[in-house]
Amino acid sequence: YALATVARALVAVAGYTGSGDVKMMLLFTAIAALGQGPWQGDMNAVIASCSEYTWLTKHKRVDGTMYSCTSLGVKLGGGLGTAITGWLLAFSNYDKALAVQPESCINMLKLMYLVIPFVLDAIITFILSRMKVEEANDKIRAEMKN
């Protein structure tokens, strides 16, 4: 995710230079997606580790609940993300009937494509860098053996 964060910063730089370098924006967007990919693949394994942590500390199985909550979070996040996109465009005076959108709308589009994804990637990178569930599980297992 650190790669995704750096690439998203470069998307913003490319987008804010002159009239915007679309080829570079697309290239850095693709690199950002490559940086985000491993987390998408590892997310279920991390959920299982979190569930194992609950088993090791509370002796309760919560696997199904953990996966259901994650599934609900993904669905709610997707729905809210779509709604927020519409609300931000409405707030910025987007008008589908106009051939040229107002400057407020153009600025909102830049914010939505160039700034917000970078900020979200930076927050996710920070959170993921602090997640130590596997180490915690290993420590608990080692203490249980002694």
Contacts in CASP RR format, 6 or more apart in sequence:
PFRMAT RR
TARGET T0000
AUTHOR 0000-0000-0000
METHOD contacts of the structure
MODEL  1
YALATVARALVAVAGYTGSGDVKMMLLFTAIAALGQGPWQGDMNAVIASC
SEYTWLTKHKRVDGTMYSCTSLGVKLGGGLGTAITGWLLAFSNYDKALAV
QPESCINMLKLMYLVIPFVLDAIITFILSRMKVEEANDKIRAEMKN
1 35 0 8 1.000
1 36 0 8 1.000
1 38 0 8 1.000
1 39 0 8 1.000
1 121 0 8 1.000
1 124 0 8 1.000
1 125 0 8 1.000
1 128 0 8 1.000
2 125 0 8 1.000
2 129 0 8 1.000
3 31 0 8 1.000
3 32 0 8 1.000
3 34 0 8 1.000
3 35 0 8 1.000
4 31 0 8 1.000
4 32 0 8 1.000
4 33 0 8 1.000
4 34 0 8 1.000
4 35 0 8 1.000
4 36 0 8 1.000
4 121 0 8 1.000
4 125 0 8 1.000
5 118 0 8 1.000
5 121 0 8 1.000
5 122 0 8 1.000
5 125 0 8 1.000
7 28 0 8 1.000
7 29 0 8 1.000
7 31 0 8 1.000
7 32 0 8 1.000
7 34 0 8 1.000
7 35 0 8 1.000
8 28 0 8 1.000
8 32 0 8 1.000
8 117 0 8 1.000
8 118 0 8 1.000
8 121 0 8 1.000
8 122 0 8 1.000
9 118 0 8 1.000
10 24 0 8 1.000
10 28 0 8 1.000
10 31 0 8 1.000
11 24 0 8 1.000
11 25 0 8 1.000
11 28 0 8 1.000
11 29 0 8 1.000
11 32 0 8 1.000
11 113 0 8 1.000
11 114 0 8 1.000
11 117 0 8 1.000
11 118 0 8 1.000
12 114 0 8 1.000
12 115 0 8 1.000
12 118 0 8 1.000
14 20 0 8 1.000
14 21 0 8 1.000
14 24 0 8 1.000
14 25 0 8 1.000
14 28 0 8 1.000
15 21 0 8 1.000
15 24 0 8 1.000
15 25 0 8 1.000
15 110 0 8 1.000
15 114 0 8 1.000
16 110 0 8 1.000
16 114 0 8 1.000
32 117 0 8 1.000
32 121 0 8 1.000
36 121 0 8 1.000
39 124 0 8 1.000
39 128 0 8 1.000
43 70 0 8 1.000
44 67 0 8 1.000
46 131 0 8 1.000
46 133 0 8 1.000
47 66 0 8 1.000
47 67 0 8 1.000
47 70 0 8 1.000
48 63 0 8 1.000
48 66 0 8 1.000
49 133 0 8 1.000
49 134 0 8 1.000
49 137 0 8 1.000
50 66 0 8 1.000
50 133 0 8 1.000
51 61 0 8 1.000
51 62 0 8 1.000
51 63 0 8 1.000
51 64 0 8 1.000
51 66 0 8 1.000
52 137 0 8 1.000
53 133 0 8 1.000
53 136 0 8 1.000
53 137 0 8 1.000
53 140 0 8 1.000
54 60 0 8 1.000
54 61 0 8 1.000
54 62 0 8 1.000
54 66 0 8 1.000
55 61 0 8 1.000
55 62 0 8 1.000
56 137 0 8 1.000
56 140 0 8 1.000
56 141 0 8 1.000
56 144 0 8 1.000
57 140 0 8 1.000
85 112 0 8 1.000
88 108 0 8 1.000
88 111 0 8 1.000
88 112 0 8 1.000
89 105 0 8 1.000
89 108 0 8 1.000
89 109 0 8 1.000
91 108 0 8 1.000
92 102 0 8 1.000
92 104 0 8 1.000
92 105 0 8 1.000
92 107 0 8 1.000
92 108 0 8 1.000
92 109 0 8 1.000
93 101 0 8 1.000
93 102 0 8 1.000
93 104 0 8 1.000
93 105 0 8 1.000
94 101 0 8 1.000
94 105 0 8 1.000
94 108 0 8 1.000
95 101 0 8 1.000
95 102 0 8 1.000
95 105 0 8 1.000
101 109 0 8 1.000
END
